């Protein structure tokens, strides 16, 4: 790592720490309040958190496996599902340390390279495609959330807005990836976002592979990403249920969708500090007390980190234990899911 990159990493860490310290200072939170909030989570809240954090990993594994199964020219070397589950869970853990959208390609690329499943390029490029749908869904719903907040529509009408956003997203993703104009669209986006050019180039390369990207396949991955997006809201509701502020399920999901715009502000490791300020700001606009909103954001971060690590430990045991017992590779199962 050169000096310039090291300084950049240190700067992002310092920025995250400053944002968190500033949030704690302005809200006047104390450590005992934080521990009380975490300890208030009962069995039902824990179950909700497990669903909200585990199912997105499972869905991401299904999506990545689908992409890899189509991209492999020799499907007989397709690993079994535990391979995808393990390294998707590991990507989630790494996403707490580095930029989430960079964690997936790095972890999965190294996984396919080390496992002999097509090399680093296969894991990284298929991860980019799989995560593209998550990013697209987040952008669509967060954009709609911001618009609805600015307009100030009632929660019931906001629900209709999100349904409309899902339909718009379904059409838009076909334009970007499937239709003949998609190459021009990707080039246009690359000119607007120079930092994403390499990632968009990987998408263009994947488009040239036979039967990899078609209307039905893209539609299936998109709706899985929509499901993945809203399932995480279960964990949000579970954590919020221990707070005394007035809220409704629709209102809190509205807040959740809006806050997801912070996922694209990749300036700090795991969006640390940025996400917390996003939650605090939007919850305050929703009507919560600033200190309570800040406490919720920190509690949600801590709970998410714990469950993300727990899910990875479970996935690692499921993947590695058969290997230890048999002395063979647990992902050496021959199967063609195409």
C-alpha positions in Angstrom: 0.0 0.0 0.0 1.5 3.3 -1.1 1.6 6.4 1.1 -1.2 8.2 -0.7 -3.6 5.3 -0.3 -2.6 4.9 3.3 -3.3 8.5 4.0 -6.7 8.2 2.2 -7.6 5.2 4.4 -6.6 7.1 7.6 -8.6 10.1 6.5 -11.8 8.1 6.0 -11.3 6.5 9.4 -10.8 9.9 11.1 -13.8 11.2 9.3 -16.0 8.3 10.6 -14.7 8.9 14.2 -15.3 12.6 14.0 -18.9 12.1 12.7 -19.7 9.6 15.5 -18.1 11.8 18.2 -20.0 14.8 16.9 -23.3 12.9 16.9 -22.8 11.7 20.5 -21.7 15.1 21.7 -24.7 17.0 20.1 -27.2 14.4 21.3 -25.8 14.2 24.8 -25.9 10.4 24.9 -24.3 8.4 27.7 -22.9 4.9 27.6 -25.5 3.7 30.0 -28.3 4.8 27.7 -26.7 2.9 24.9 -26.4 -0.3 26.9 -30.0 0.0 28.1 -31.2 0.3 24.5 -29.3 -2.8 23.4 -30.3 -4.8 26.5 -34.0 -3.9 25.9 -34.1 -6.2 22.9 -36.1 -9.2 23.9 -36.6 -12.6 22.2 -39.1 -11.3 19.6 -37.0 -8.3 18.7 -34.0 -10.7 18.4 -36.0 -12.9 16.1 -36.9 -9.9 14.0 -33.3 -8.8 13.8 -32.3 -12.3 12.7 -34.8 -12.4 9.9 -33.9 -8.8 8.9 -30.1 -9.5 8.7 -30.0 -13.2 7.7 -32.5 -13.3 4.8 -30.7 -10.5 2.9 -27.5 -12.6 3.0 -29.4 -15.7 1.9 -31.0 -13.8 -1.0 -27.6 -12.3 -2.0 -26.2 -15.9 -2.1 -29.0 -17.1 -4.3 -28.5 -14.2 -6.7 -24.7 -14.5 -6.9 -25.1 -18.3 -7.5 -27.5 -17.6 -10.3 -25.1 -15.2 -12.0 -22.1 -17.5 -11.6 -24.0 -20.5 -12.9 -24.7 -18.7 -16.1 -21.2 -17.1 -16.4 -19.3 -20.4 -16.0 -18.4 -22.0 -19.3 -17.9 -25.3 -17.5 -20.9 -25.5 -15.1 -19.6 -28.8 -13.8 -17.3 -26.9 -11.6 -20.1 -24.8 -10.0 -19.6 -24.8 -6.2 -22.5 -25.9 -4.0 -24.7 -23.3 -2.3 -22.7 -23.2 1.0 -19.7 -21.7 -1.0 -21.9 -18.8 -2.1 -23.5 -18.4 1.4 -20.2 -18.4 3.2 -18.5 -15.8 1.0 -21.6 -13.6 0.8 -21.7 -13.6 4.6 -18.0 -12.7 4.6 -18.6 -9.9 2.2 -21.2 -8.5 4.7 -18.6 -8.6 7.5 -16.0 -6.9 5.3 -18.6 -4.3 4.3 -18.4 -3.1 7.9 -14.7 -2.4 7.5 -14.4 -1.1 3.9 -16.8 0.3 1.3 -19.7 -2.2 1.1 -19.8 -2.1 -2.7 -16.1 -2.9 -2.8 -16.2 -5.7 -0.3 -18.3 -8.0 -2.5 -16.1 -8.0 -5.6 -12.9 -8.3 -3.5 -14.0 -11.1 -1.3 -15.9 -13.1 -4.0 -13.1 -12.6 -6.5 -10.5 -14.0 -4.1 -12.9 -16.8 -3.3 -13.3 -18.0 -6.9 -9.6 -17.6 -7.5 -8.6 -19.6 -4.5 -11.2 -22.2 -5.1 -10.3 -22.7 -8.7 -13.8 -21.6 -9.9 -12.9 -19.4 -12.8 -10.4 -17.0 -11.3 -10.6 -13.6 -9.7 -12.3 -11.9 -12.6 -15.3 -14.3 -12.5 -16.0 -13.7 -8.8 -15.5 -10.0 -9.0 -17.5 -9.4 -12.2 -20.4 -11.6 -11.2 -20.5 -9.9 -7.8 -20.6 -6.5 -9.5 -23.6 -7.6 -11.5 -25.3 -9.2 -8.5 -24.8 -6.0 -6.4 -25.9 -3.8 -9.2 -29.5 -4.8 -8.7 -29.2 -4.0 -4.9 -27.7 -0.6 -5.7 -30.4 0.1 -8.3 -33.2 -0.9 -5.9 -31.7 1.3 -3.2 -31.4 4.2 -5.5 -35.0 3.9 -6.8 -36.6 3.6 -3.3 -34.3 6.1 -1.7 -35.1 8.6 -4.4 -38.8 8.0 -4.0 -38.4 8.4 -0.3 -36.7 11.7 -0.6 -39.3 12.9 -3.0 -42.2 11.9 -0.8 -40.6 13.5 2.3 -40.2 16.8 0.4 -43.8 16.7 -0.7 -45.0 15.6 2.7 -47.5 13.0 1.6 -49.4 10.7 4.1 -48.0 7.3 4.8 -50.7 5.4 2.9 -50.0 7.4 -0.2 -46.3 6.9 0.3 -46.9 3.2 0.1 -48.4 3.7 -3.4 -45.3 5.7 -4.3 -43.0 2.9 -3.4 -45.1 0.4 -5.4 -44.8 2.8 -8.4 -41.0 3.1 -7.7 -40.7 -0.7 -7.9 -42.4 -0.7 -11.3 -40.3 2.1 -12.6 -37.2 0.3 -11.4 -38.3 -2.9 -13.1 -38.6 -1.0 -16.4 -35.4 1.0 -15.9 -33.2 -2.0 -15.2 -34.3 -3.5 -18.5 -33.3 -0.3 -20.3 -29.9 -0.3 -18.6 -29.0 -4.0 -19.1 -31.1 -5.6 -21.7 -32.3 -3.3 -24.5 -30.0 -2.4 -27.4 -29.6 1.1 -26.0 -28.1 -0.3 -22.8 -24.5 0.0 -23.9 -25.0 3.7 -24.5 -26.7 4.1 -21.2 -23.8 2.5 -19.4 -21.4 4.7 -21.2 -23.4 7.8 -20.3 -23.5 6.8 -16.6 -19.7 6.2 -16.7 -19.2 9.7 -18.0 -21.2 11.1 -15.1 -19.6 8.8 -12.5 -16.0 8.4 -13.5 -15.2 6.4 -10.3 -17.7 3.7 -11.5 -16.3 3.3 -15.0 -14.4 0.1 -14.3 -17.5 -1.5 -12.6 -19.7 -0.5 -15.5 -17.1 -1.9 -17.9 -17.4 -5.2 -16.1 -21.2 -5.1 -16.7 -20.7 -4.4 -20.4 -18.3 -7.4 -20.6 -20.8 -9.7 -18.9 -23.5 -8.5 -21.4 -21.5 -10.1 -24.2 -21.6 -13.6 -22.8 -24.1 -15.9 -24.3 -27.5 -16.1 -22.4 -26.1 -14.4 -19.4 -28.2 -11.3 -19.4 -31.8 -11.5 -20.8 -35.1 -10.0 -19.9 -36.3 -12.9 -17.7 -33.0 -13.3 -15.8 -32.7 -9.6 -15.2 -36.3 -9.4 -14.0 -35.7 -12.2 -11.5 -32.6 -10.7 -10.0 -34.2 -7.3 -9.8 -37.3 -8.5 -7.8 -35.0 -10.5 -5.5 -33.2 -7.3 -4.8 -36.4 -5.6 -4.1 -37.3 -8.3 -1.6 -33.9 -8.1 -0.1 -34.2 -4.3 0.3 -37.5 -4.5 2.2 -36.6 -7.5 4.3 -34.0 -5.5 6.1 -36.8 -3.3 7.2 -37.9 -6.1 9.6 -34.8 -5.5 11.6 -35.4 -1.8 11.6 -38.9 -2.3 13.0 -37.6 -4.8 15.6 -35.0 -2.4 17.0 -37.4 0.5 16.9 -40.0 -1.4 18.9 -38.0 -1.0 22.0 -38.0 2.9 21.7 -40.9 4.9 23.2 -41.2 7.3 20.3 -44.5 7.4 18.3 -44.1 5.5 15.0 -46.0 3.3 12.6 -44.8 0.5 10.5 -45.4 2.3 7.2 -43.8 5.5 8.6 -40.7 3.7 9.8 -40.3 1.8 6.5 -40.6 5.2 4.8 -37.8 6.5 6.9 -35.7 3.4 6.2 -36.1 3.7 2.5 -35.1 7.4 2.6 -32.0 6.8 4.7 -30.6 4.3 2.2 -29.4 7.1 0.1 -26.4 7.2 2.5 -25.2 3.9 1.0 -23.9 5.9 -2.0 -21.9 8.3 0.1 -19.0 5.9 0.3 -16.5 8.1 2.2 -16.1 6.1 5.4 -15.5 2.4 6.2 -18.9 0.7 6.1 -20.5 4.2 5.8 -19.8 4.5 9.5 -20.9 7.9 10.8 -22.7 8.8 7.5 -25.5 6.2 8.0 -25.9 7.2 11.7 -26.3 10.9 10.7 -28.7 9.8 8.0 -30.9 7.9 10.4 -30.8 10.7 13.0 -31.7 13.4 10.5 -34.6 11.6 8.8 -36.0 10.3 12.1 -35.9 13.8 13.5 -37.8 15.1 10.5 -40.2 12.2 11.1 -40.9 13.6 14.5 -38.5 11.8 16.9 -36.5 13.6 19.5 -32.9 14.2 18.2 -31.3 12.3 21.1 -33.6 9.3 20.7 -33.0 9.3 17.0 -29.2 9.3 17.5 -29.5 6.5 20.1 -31.5 4.4 17.6 -28.9 4.9 14.9 -26.1 3.8 17.2 -28.1 0.9 18.5 -29.1 -0.3 15.0 -25.4 -0.1 14.0 -24.3 -2.2 17.0 -27.0 -4.8 16.6 -26.3 -5.0 12.8 -22.7 -5.6 13.5 -23.3 -8.3 16.0 -25.8 -10.2 13.8 -23.7 -9.8 10.7 -20.8 -11.5 12.6 -23.0 -14.2 14.0 -24.4 -15.0 10.5 -20.9 -15.2 9.2 -19.8 -17.6 11.9 -22.8 -19.8 11.1 -22.1 -19.7 7.4 -18.4 -20.4 8.0 -19.2 -23.5 10.1 -21.7 -24.8 7.5 -19.1 -24.4 4.8 -15.9 -25.4 6.6 -17.0 -28.2 8.9 -17.7 -30.7 6.1 -14.3 -29.9 4.7 -12.6 -30.6 8.0 -14.4 -33.9 8.4 -13.9 -35.3 4.9 -10.6 -33.6 4.1 -12.1 -32.5 0.7 -13.5 -29.4 -0.7 -17.1 -28.8 0.4 -17.8 -26.9 -2.8 -16.7 -29.6 -5.1 -20.2 -30.7 -5.9 -21.0 -31.0 -9.6 -24.2 -29.4 -10.6 -25.7 -27.4 -13.4 -28.4 -25.0 -12.2 -28.8 -23.4 -15.5 
